[in-house]
Amino acid sequence: MPETLLVDQWDIDAAERTIREHGGEKIAAFIAEPVMGVGGLVPPPAGYFERIKELAKEFGFLVIADEVVTAFGRLGTWTASERFNLEPDMITFAKGITSGYLPLGGVIVAPSVSSQFYAGNDAPIFHQGLTYSGHATVAAVALKNLEIIERENLLGRVRELEPVLVEELEQLRHHPGVKDVRHIGLMGGVDLADGVSGLDVVAVLEGRGVHLRNLPNNILQISPPFIVTAEEIRTIVRGIRDALDTVHGR
Ligand SMILES: Cc1ncc(COP(=O)(O)O)c(C=O)c1O
C-alpha cells in the first residue's frame, strides 16, 4: 500500500527506528494485531505496546488495534487491548461480534477521535457509506450474540480453558516435528519443524475428525469455539501429536 511503512514482526527497535527515520510527526497511525493471527499466532513480546504507546504520545500518532480475530472474548477479555492494557484510539473488529453467524465488521473509535467530527459547524465530515451500513438484522444478531456471551459467561470459560490448551500444547514443544508452540487465550499455534508438511498433518487429522488450518508458513492454527470442552481440546492436541508421529516418522 502506498504511504504505508512495514516493520518486522514484533521488532520494537525496528519500529522505533522506522518511525524516527521517517519523521514521527508525519505518521498518522500505527496499526497492528495485538496477537498476530495468520502471521503465525504470535503474542506480543513484553513491553512492545508500552513502547509504541510512548512513541504515539511523543509524536501524536494514533494507535489502531486490528482485533478482527481477538475482539469479543478470544483472549478471555472483551478485547485483547484490555488484556494488554493497550488503550488504542481505534479498534477494528468483525468475526467474534456475531460469532460468525452473520457478517458484521466495524470500528470502535475513542472519544478523542470521534469528538473531532462533532466540534461545531466547521467540524470535518467523514464521508463514508456502505450499502449495508447499519444493517438492522446483523446488528440484532450481534446484540443477541453478545448477550449469550455474557449470559453463559463465555469469557470466564475461555479463561478457564486457557491453561488446558497451554498444558496440552506444551507437551508438543519437544516433539521432533515441532519448532515452537505458542498460545494465548483460546488461540494456539504449532510451528512445524523444517521438512514437516503442515498440509500432510492436516490431511491425517481430517481422517480422524479434527479439522485444522495450516497457515502459509507451515504453522497449525488452533482457534476453537468458546463452547469447546477441555476433553475436546485434549482430542485436538493429542490428535496433532499422533498425526505428527505418523507424518514425521514417514
Ligand atoms: C486480523 C484480521 N484483520 C482483518 C481481516 C479482514 O477482515 P474483513 O474481512 O472483515 O475485512 C482479517 C480476516 O481474516 C483478519 O484476520
The ligand as an ORCA input file, in Angstrom:
! r2SCAN-3c Opt
* xyz 0 1
  C      -6.633     -9.702     11.816
  C      -7.519     -9.548     10.612
  N      -7.799     -8.326     10.171
  C      -8.610     -8.140      9.118
  C      -9.164     -9.208      8.442
  C     -10.075     -8.927      7.302
  O     -11.287     -8.581      7.829
  P     -12.547     -8.262      6.878
  O     -12.753     -9.456      6.037
  O     -13.650     -8.045      7.852
  O     -12.180     -7.059      6.102
  C      -8.901    -10.497      8.841
  C      -9.507    -11.627      8.128
  O      -9.361    -12.766      8.433
  C      -8.056    -10.687      9.963
  O      -7.769    -11.919     10.407
*
